[in-house]
């Protein structure tokens, strides 16, 4: 077995100890593809440690083939092609994961394409339809909209009848957002998005991976009973909140992470994806947007690509054929 090891500022692809035992409700996956998420960059920088008991190896999603199943696992057999949501450990040739966090790849999908699904679509579903409770017709504002997550959110929200206003950092990315279904867009380099979103009609929800000064701006465009779901801190961890506006307009500010949730919570999210999202993926109504692919040996360059915001969509790492 091999895995990426973080030593200081460098990453290396090294041999490591195999698993000693397989819990009854887990499966072993021989990994073919994994993907880079911003949480990996944060963990590598030492500011986002894995939850207690989780693998300290980077990687929050994989696709591959099941090589073994625990004695209580039903519905999966060795050789099945699957994708999985992880708490860590994906940058490796093999991973062990609770079976409830594993799904068969959508009909017609390759393992490569399936590797771009779990983290972004699970995060999108969790925050739009569980945390924010979006109803058909409600409108949303999405920041960092050309990311892997953003491109999934635009498609998912549009498919479920929720118009999207997208912000991103350049016109090429915004054009992609439009093509994916965003009906309003704004280039963040042109200043505040507030007037543009108000002209668009305001929003009922904001999905915000930025935080910082964005929170006060988010409040200004929220309709009555609006929700801000904070999922990241790219703009800083301190924000100014107008409590008067929050009170009068019944706003809610919701902090949300997926990684630290219980296995049971993640299982419920994955089953919701299987029921509601897998049919759309299989039918080609929505699909993950893949920016680029890199061999695992070039993980340093791939992570730099993401850190510099050069990607539109998911960046994948090839582990095996």
C-alpha positions, 0 to 999 in steps of 0.5 A, spaced: 500 500 500 502 507 498 499 513 500 501 521 500 505 523 506 506 530 508 513 532 511 513 539 512 512 543 506 513 537 501 509 531 499 511 524 497 508 518 495 511 512 499 509 505 502 505 505 508 502 500 513 496 496 510 490 496 515 490 490 520 482 489 520 476 490 517 470 493 521 464 489 520 460 495 517 466 497 512 468 496 505 475 496 502 476 500 496 482 499 491 482 507 489 483 508 482 481 516 482 481 521 488 480 529 488 483 535 491 478 539 495 480 546 499 480 542 505 486 538 503 490 545 502 487 547 509 489 540 512 496 541 509 497 548 511 496 545 519 489 549 520 484 544 518 486 537 522 482 531 521 477 529 526 479 524 532 480 517 529 480 519 522 486 518 517 491 523 517 492 522 510 489 527 505 483 526 501 476 526 502 473 522 496 475 517 491 472 512 486 475 505 485 473 498 486 471 494 492 476 489 494 473 486 501 467 487 505 465 487 512 461 481 515 455 485 516 455 489 509 450 488 504 449 490 497 456 490 495 461 485 493 468 485 491 469 488 484 463 493 484 465 500 481 463 505 487 465 512 489 465 514 496 465 520 501 471 520 506 473 523 512 480 522 510 485 517 507 483 518 499 490 520 497 492 512 497 492 506 493 487 503 498 482 506 503 477 503 508 470 506 509 463 505 512 459 502 507 453 507 508 458 512 505 459 508 499 455 508 492 455 505 486 457 509 480 452 512 476 449 508 470 454 510 464 459 513 468 467 512 468 471 511 475 474 518 473 468 522 472 465 518 478 471 521 482 468 528 481 461 527 485 461 525 492 464 531 496 461 536 492 454 534 491 454 531 498 456 538 500 451 541 495 445 537 497 446 538 505 447 545 505 441 547 500 436 542 502 438 540 509 441 546 512 437 552 508 431 548 507 430 551 500 423 550 497 422 550 489 422 557 487 427 560 492 433 564 490 440 563 492 447 567 491 453 563 490 460 565 492 466 562 488 461 559 483 466 556 478 469 551 484 468 544 483 463 545 489 460 551 485 459 548 479 455 542 482 451 547 486 449 551 480 446 545 476 443 542 482 439 548 484 437 549 477 435 542 477 430 543 483 427 550 481 432 554 485 435 560 481 442 562 482 446 568 482 453 566 481 459 570 483 466 569 481 473 572 479 473 573 471 469 573 465 471 566 463 469 563 469 462 567 469 460 565 462 461 557 464 457 559 470 451 562 465 452 555 461 451 551 467 444 555 469 446 561 473 441 566 471 445 572 474 452 573 475 457 578 478 465 579 477 467 580 484 473 584 481 468 589 479 467 591 487 461 589 491 455 585 488 450 588 493 446 592 487 447 587 482 443 582 486 438 587 489 436 588 482 436 581 480 431 581 486 434 579 492 435 572 495 433 567 500 439 563 501 447 565 500 452 559 500 458 562 502 465 559 503 468 566 504 466 569 510 469 575 513 467 582 510 462 578 505 457 576 511 455 583 512 454 584 504 450 577 504 445 580 509 444 586 505 441 582 499 437 577 503 430 577 503 425 576 509 427 569 512 433 569 509 439 564 510 446 565 510 450 558 510 457 559 512 462 553 509 468 556 509 473 562 511 477 564 505 476 571 507 477 571 514 474 568 521 471 575 523 465 578 520 460 584 522 453 582 523 447 587 523 443 584 529 438 589 528 437 587 520 437 579 523 432 580 528 427 584 524 428 580 517 428 573 521 435 572 518 439 566 520 446 565 520 448 557 519 455 554 520 456 548 516 461 543 515 460 536 512 467 532 514 466 532 522 459 529 521 457 522 524 457 516 520 450 516 520 449 523 518 454 522 512 450 516 510 443 520 510 446 525 505 449 519 501 442 516 501 439 522 499 444 523 493 442 516 491 435 517 491 434 524 488 441 526 485 443 519 482 437 519 477 439 526 474 446 524 473 445 518 470 440 521 465 445 527 463 441 532 466 447 534 471 454 532 471 460 534 475 465 539 471 472 536 471 477 541 470 484 537 469 487 530 471 494 529 474 498 523 476 498 522 484 506 523 483 504 530 481 500 532 487 504 538 488 503 541 482 495 539 482 494 542 489 498 549 487 493 549 481 487 549 486 491 554 491 492 559 485 484 559 483 486 556 476 481 551 476 474 551 474 471 545 476 474 539 480 481 537 479 482 529 479 488 525 481 489 518 478 492 513 483 491 507 478 488 504 472 
